Amino acid sequence: MRTTLVYAGIAGKGFNSLKQGMDSGWISHGLASLSAYARAHGFAVDLIDLRALSGWDHFRQEFLARQPDVVGLTMMSVDFNPVMKAVEVIKEAKPDTITVVGGPHPSFEPQSVLDNPRVDYVVVAEGEITFTNLLRAVAEKRPPEDRLLIGIHPNLDRLPYADRDLFLDEWRKFGYDLESPEVPFVEELPPPFVTIIAGRGCMYNCSFCKPAEDFLFGKGTRRRSVPNIIGELKELRERYHFNSFMFHDDCLLEDYQWCKEFVEAYRAEGFWQPYFCQARADLMVRHEETVALMAANGLKGLFIGFESGSDRVLKFLRKGTTRRINLEAAKICRKYGLTIWANYMLGMPTETQEEVLETVSMLKEIDPDYYSPAFYTPHPGTDLYDYTMEHGLSLIEDYDSYRRNPTELKIKGHDWKFMQWALAESQRRKPINQWKRIARRLWNKYTDPQRYRRKLRRLLGMAT
């Protein structure tokens, strides 16, 4: 029995977009984990990555060349249209193919997917065990009668490592340059670059995220053991000789004891590669000693969800931080030479122009190395989405608008011209900050001990 997985992440850049930045240059860990588990249980699995294709005719051609019995597709809300189009093409080309859709959106709004009769099964929540059980049932000619399948939360240490070859084999077939398994996105993380996930879920309660994430992973966080993570990093070092990596986890620093254990093991195994991870501002302030320890042992930068510079808005979001805490977290980053990737939102429900200006002024004071703004997007399954719908505030009319990028307003009541100005102004550095940034980059570049290690590795590689 043949199984094909489909990655339909083309809502942003479309077809022929592979390796064109963050959303087009990384693997899907969900599909890579699904494949690893299914292969470990004896099933043949391959991939069609729409980002590597030229269009829907190309997809149909690739699908017919594979002739799979089962096709699994993962879907975030923004992927709804391309996933449904892929299902349509599949059923028209080979009607007896069993189609299975899983991922975040089906977990939050399963009925919107079940309404499509071309979708045979919908998997809610984590899919490794449930999808593999479905493959076994299909192979034994006893497919489930119920189209809605509830995922089982696995013990993460018992899962095989993510199947990166699922993506690499597909990309090689289309002639893509593979200097790096995944595309690095900042100069602080040189290629070869990889991403890794240490845990699933989040213990906090932000209204723009919860309870949706609890539907996916259960309440709280389930984290892989440090030996398990080190084992995967050792395998990645042996196979890909990576020079940097990134943790995808929502908030690695929430378990500071785990972080301390990781640092000790990372150092003991001879790892030197720089990495980024995500963090909450309040945890950075509360556990500055952990930040310092990690910064001295590989941590190069932090993604920080500052979100807003208004205390009133932060409270409305149930963020658990304040403007003062945000600013203090930024100072901690500067103290230990960490790059700041600033995540923040504009155009939220109830937000006033004065509160938008508070966010703009906070960004100027923080002076991040990288800006990551978004116009707030109400995602299904979250409390803030429910608030938005109950008050008739949503401007979203199509699934394509679920992208977080600040290209269109998603909430009623905001002035478009003002928001465009605020977006640009939030990223405009003060002259003194511009000079500080240049000085920081030069200092970090010429005092980074790993710079010389990387040069030596390249020279040794050329010599052999």
C-alpha positions in Angstrom: 0.0 0.0 0.0 1.3 3.4 -1.0 0.8 6.6 1.1 1.5 10.1 -0.1 1.6 13.1 2.1 0.9 16.6 0.7 2.3 19.9 2.0 0.0 22.6 0.7 1.8 25.7 2.2 1.5 28.0 -0.8 -1.0 30.5 0.5 1.7 33.1 0.9 4.0 32.8 -2.1 2.3 30.3 -4.3 3.8 27.6 -6.5 7.5 27.6 -7.4 8.2 29.2 -4.0 10.4 26.6 -2.3 13.5 28.0 -0.5 12.2 31.6 -0.7 12.4 32.5 3.0 10.9 31.3 6.3 7.5 30.1 5.3 8.8 28.6 2.1 12.1 27.1 3.3 11.4 25.0 6.3 10.0 21.4 6.6 6.6 20.7 8.1 7.5 19.0 11.4 3.9 17.7 11.5 4.3 15.7 8.3 7.9 14.7 9.0 6.8 13.2 12.3 3.8 11.5 10.7 6.0 10.0 8.1 8.6 8.8 10.6 6.0 7.0 12.7 4.3 5.4 9.7 7.5 4.3 8.2 8.6 2.9 11.6 5.5 0.7 11.4 6.2 -0.6 8.0 4.3 1.7 5.7 5.8 3.3 2.5 5.4 7.1 2.5 6.4 9.8 0.1 5.7 13.5 -0.3 4.4 16.0 -2.7 5.4 19.6 -1.7 3.3 22.1 -3.6 6.0 24.7 -3.1 8.3 22.8 -5.4 5.6 22.5 -8.2 4.7 24.8 -11.1 0.9 24.6 -10.7 -2.1 22.3 -10.3 -1.5 20.5 -13.6 2.0 19.7 -12.3 0.4 18.4 -9.0 -2.0 16.2 -11.0 1.0 14.8 -12.9 2.9 14.0 -9.7 -0.1 12.5 -8.1 -0.8 10.1 -11.0 2.9 9.2 -11.1 2.8 8.1 -7.4 -0.6 6.3 -7.6 -1.1 6.3 -3.8 -3.9 4.4 -2.0 -4.0 7.0 0.8 -3.2 10.7 0.7 -2.7 12.7 3.9 -2.9 16.5 3.9 -2.1 18.9 6.8 -4.0 22.2 7.1 -3.8 25.4 9.0 -6.7 27.8 8.4 -4.7 29.7 5.7 -4.2 26.4 3.9 -7.9 25.7 3.5 -8.2 26.6 -0.1 -5.1 24.9 -1.5 -5.9 21.7 0.5 -9.4 21.6 -0.8 -8.2 22.2 -4.3 -5.7 19.4 -3.9 -8.4 17.0 -2.7 -10.5 17.9 -5.7 -7.7 17.1 -8.1 -7.0 13.8 -6.3 -10.6 12.6 -6.4 -11.0 13.6 -10.1 -7.8 11.9 -11.1 -8.2 8.7 -9.0 -11.6 8.6 -7.2 -10.8 5.5 -5.1 -8.0 7.3 -3.3 -8.6 7.7 0.4 -8.1 11.3 1.5 -7.2 12.2 5.1 -7.0 15.8 6.3 -5.5 16.8 9.7 -3.7 19.7 11.4 -4.7 22.8 13.4 -7.7 23.9 11.4 -9.5 20.6 11.3 -8.9 20.3 15.0 -10.6 23.6 15.7 -13.3 23.5 13.0 -13.7 19.9 11.9 -17.1 20.4 10.4 -15.8 22.9 7.9 -13.7 20.1 6.5 -16.2 17.3 6.9 -18.6 19.3 4.9 -16.5 18.4 1.8 -17.7 14.9 0.8 -14.4 14.4 -1.1 -12.6 14.3 2.3 -12.8 10.7 3.6 -11.4 11.2 7.0 -10.6 14.1 9.4 -8.0 13.6 12.1 -8.3 15.9 15.1 -5.3 16.8 17.3 -2.0 14.9 17.1 -2.0 12.4 14.3 1.0 10.0 14.4 -0.7 7.1 16.1 -4.2 7.7 14.7 -3.1 8.1 11.1 -0.9 5.0 11.3 -3.8 3.1 12.8 -5.9 4.2 9.9 -3.3 3.1 7.4 -3.3 -0.3 9.1 -7.1 -0.5 9.0 -7.2 0.4 5.3 -4.4 -2.2 4.5 -6.5 -4.8 6.3 -9.6 -3.7 4.4 -11.5 -2.7 7.5 -11.6 1.1 7.1 -13.4 3.0 10.0 -17.0 4.0 9.4 -16.7 7.2 11.4 -15.1 10.0 9.3 -14.0 11.9 12.4 -10.9 10.4 14.0 -9.7 11.6 17.4 -5.9 11.8 17.7 -4.0 10.2 20.6 -1.3 12.3 22.4 1.9 10.3 22.1 4.8 10.0 24.5 7.2 12.3 22.7 10.3 10.4 23.7 8.9 7.3 22.0 8.4 8.9 18.7 11.1 8.5 16.0 13.0 11.6 15.1 11.4 13.8 12.4 11.7 12.3 8.9 13.6 15.2 7.2 14.4 12.9 4.2 10.7 13.0 3.4 11.3 16.6 2.3 14.9 16.4 1.2 14.2 13.6 -1.2 11.3 15.5 -2.7 13.4 18.7 -3.1 16.3 16.9 -4.6 14.0 15.5 -7.3 13.3 19.0 -8.5 16.9 20.1 -8.5 16.9 22.4 -5.5 20.2 23.5 -4.0 20.6 21.7 -0.7 23.5 23.6 0.9 21.3 23.7 4.0 18.4 21.3 4.9 16.3 24.3 5.7 16.7 28.0 4.8 18.4 30.2 7.4 16.6 33.5 7.8 19.0 35.7 9.8 22.8 36.3 9.5 23.3 35.1 13.1 22.3 31.5 12.0 24.6 30.4 9.2 24.0 27.4 6.9 23.7 24.5 7.1 20.6 25.3 9.2 18.0 23.0 10.8 14.9 23.4 13.0 13.9 21.2 15.9 10.9 20.8 18.3 11.5 20.0 21.9 7.9 20.0 23.2 4.3 20.5 22.3 1.8 22.8 24.0 2.0 25.9 26.2 1.1 26.4 29.8 0.0 30.0 29.4 -3.4 31.4 28.5 -3.1 34.2 25.9 -6.6 34.9 24.4 -5.3 35.0 20.9 -4.0 31.4 21.2 -6.0 29.6 23.8 -7.8 27.3 24.1 -7.0 26.3 20.5 -3.6 25.0 21.4 -5.1 22.9 24.1 -7.3 21.2 21.5 -4.2 20.2 19.6 -1.8 19.1 22.4 -3.7 19.0 25.6 -3.3 21.4 28.5 0.1 22.5 29.5 3.4 21.4 27.8 4.7 17.9 27.1 8.4 18.1 26.5 10.9 15.6 25.2 13.7 14.7 27.6 17.1 16.3 27.2 18.8 13.0 26.2 16.2 12.6 23.5 16.9 16.1 22.1 20.6 15.7 22.3 20.3 12.4 20.5 18.5 14.1 17.6 21.0 16.9 17.5 23.9 14.4 17.3 22.2 12.6 14.4 21.6 16.0 12.7 25.3 16.9 13.2 26.5 13.6 11.7 24.1 13.7 8.7 24.0 17.4 7.9 26.9 19.0 9.7 24.6 21.9 10.7 26.2 25.2 11.7 23.1 26.6 13.4 19.5 25.7 14.4 16.3 26.9 15.8 13.8 25.6 18.4 10.2 25.9 17.2 8.7 25.5 20.7 6.2 28.2 21.7 8.2 29.0 24.8 11.3 27.0 25.6 12.2 29.1 28.7 9.0 28.1 30.5 10.9 25.1 31.9 14.1 26.7 33.2 15.2 23.4 34.9 15.0 21.7 31.5 17.0 24.6 30.0 19.7 24.2 32.5 20.0 20.5 32.0 20.0 21.1 28.2 22.9 23.6 28.4 25.0 21.1 30.5 24.4 18.3 28.0 24.8 20.5 25.0 28.2 21.6 26.2 29.3 18.1 27.3 28.6 16.7 23.8 30.8 19.3 22.2 28.1 21.3 20.5 29.0 24.9 19.7 26.4 25.8 17.0 24.4 29.0 17.7 20.6 28.7 18.0 17.5 30.8 18.5 14.4 30.0 20.5 11.2 31.6 21.6 10.6 33.2 25.0 8.2 35.2 27.1 9.3 38.5 28.4 8.1 37.8 32.0 10.0 34.6 32.1 13.2 36.3 31.0 12.9 38.8 33.7 12.1 36.2 36.3 14.9 33.8 35.3 17.6 36.1 34.0 20.2 33.6 35.3 18.9 31.0 32.9 19.1 33.4 30.0 22.6 34.2 30.9 23.6 30.5 31.1 22.1 29.8 27.7 23.6 32.9 26.1 27.1 31.7 27.3 26.4 28.3 25.7 25.0 28.7 22.2 21.9 30.8 22.5 22.2 33.6 20.0 18.8 35.2 19.8 15.3 35.2 21.1 11.8 35.5 19.5 9.9 37.5 22.0 6.1 38.0 21.9 6.0 41.7 23.0 2.6 42.0 21.3 1.7 45.5 22.5 3.1 48.5 24.3 -0.2 49.2 26.1 -0.7 47.7 29.5 -4.5 47.8 28.9 -4.2 45.8 25.7 -1.8 43.3 27.2 -4.2 42.6 30.0 -7.0 42.3 27.4 -4.9 39.7 25.6 -4.3 37.8 28.9 -0.6 38.1 28.1 0.6 38.2 31.7 3.2 40.9 30.9 3.4 44.7 31.0 5.1 47.3 29.0 7.7 47.6 31.8 8.4 43.9 31.7 8.8 44.0 27.9 11.4 46.7 28.1 13.2 44.9 30.9 13.4 41.8 28.8 14.9 43.7 25.9 17.5 45.1 28.2 18.4 41.6 29.3 18.9 40.6 25.7 21.3 43.6 25.2 23.1 42.7 28.4 24.0 39.2 27.2 24.5 40.1 23.5 21.3 38.3 22.3 19.6 39.2 19.0 16.0 40.4 19.5 13.3 39.2 17.1 10.3 41.3 18.1 6.8 39.8 17.5 4.0 42.3 17.9 0.5 43.0 16.7 -1.4 46.0 15.6 -5.1 46.4 14.8 -6.5 44.3 17.6 -10.2 44.4 18.8 -10.8 47.3 21.2 -7.3 48.8 20.5 -7.3 52.6 20.1 -5.0 54.8 18.1 -3.4 56.0 21.3 -2.6 52.4 22.2 -1.2 51.7 18.8 1.1 54.6 19.4 2.2 53.1 22.7 3.3 50.0 20.8 5.2 52.2 18.3 7.0 54.0 21.0 7.8 50.8 22.8 9.4 49.4 19.6 11.5 52.5 19.3 12.7 52.1 22.8 13.4 48.3 22.4 15.2 48.9 19.1 15.0 45.2 18.0 17.3 43.6 15.6 14.4 42.2 13.6 10.8 43.4 13.4 8.0 40.8 13.0 4.7 42.8 12.9 1.3 41.4 12.2 -2.2 42.9 11.9 -4.1 40.8 14.4 -5.8 37.8 12.7 -8.7 36.1 14.6 -8.0 32.4 14.4 -10.7 29.8 15.0 -10.6 28.0 18.3 -9.4 31.0 20.3 -11.2 33.1 22.8 -10.3 36.3 21.0 -11.7 34.8 17.8 -15.0 34.1 19.7 -15.0 37.7 21.0 -14.4 39.1 17.5 -17.3 37.1 16.0 -19.7 37.8 18.9 -19.1 41.6 18.3 -19.2 41.4 14.6 -15.6 42.7 14.2 -14.1 40.3 11.7 -13.2 41.5 8.2 -12.0 38.1 7.1 -14.1 36.9 4.1 -11.7 34.2 2.7 -9.4 31.6 4.2 -6.4 33.2 2.4 -6.8 36.2 4.8 -5.7 34.1 7.7 -2.1 34.9 7.0 -0.5 36.9 9.9 1.3 39.2 7.6 0.3 42.9 7.9 -1.0 43.3 4.3 -4.7 43.9 5.2 -6.7 44.8 8.2 -8.6 41.9 9.8 -10.7 43.8 12.4 -13.3 46.5 11.9 -12.9 50.0 13.5 -9.4 50.8 12.4 -8.3 53.5 10.0 -6.3 51.9 7.1 -4.1 54.9 6.4 -3.3 55.4 10.1 -2.5 51.7 10.5 -0.2 51.8 7.4 1.6 54.7 8.9 1.9 53.0 12.3 3.2 49.9 10.7 6.0 51.8 8.9 6.7 54.0 11.9 7.1 51.1 14.3 9.9 49.8 12.1 11.6 53.2 11.6 14.7 53.4 13.9 15.8 56.6 15.6 19.1 57.8 14.2 20.9 56.9 17.4 19.4 53.4 17.3 20.5 52.9 13.8 24.1 53.7 14.8 23.8 51.4 17.8 22.6 48.6 15.5 25.5 49.0 13.2 27.9 49.0 16.1 26.3 45.9 17.6 26.5 44.0 14.4 30.2 44.8 13.9 31.0 43.9 17.5 29.1 40.6 17.3 30.7 39.8 14.0 34.3 40.3 15.0 34.1 38.9 18.6 32.1 35.8 17.8 34.5 32.8 18.5 32.4 30.5 16.4 33.1 32.6 13.3 36.7 31.3 13.2 35.5 27.7 13.9 33.2 27.9 10.9 36.0 29.2 8.7 38.2 26.4 9.8 35.5 23.8 9.1 35.1 25.3 5.6 38.8 25.2 5.0 39.1 21.6 6.2 36.2 20.7 3.9 37.9 22.2 0.9 41.1 20.4 1.8 39.4 17.0 1.8 
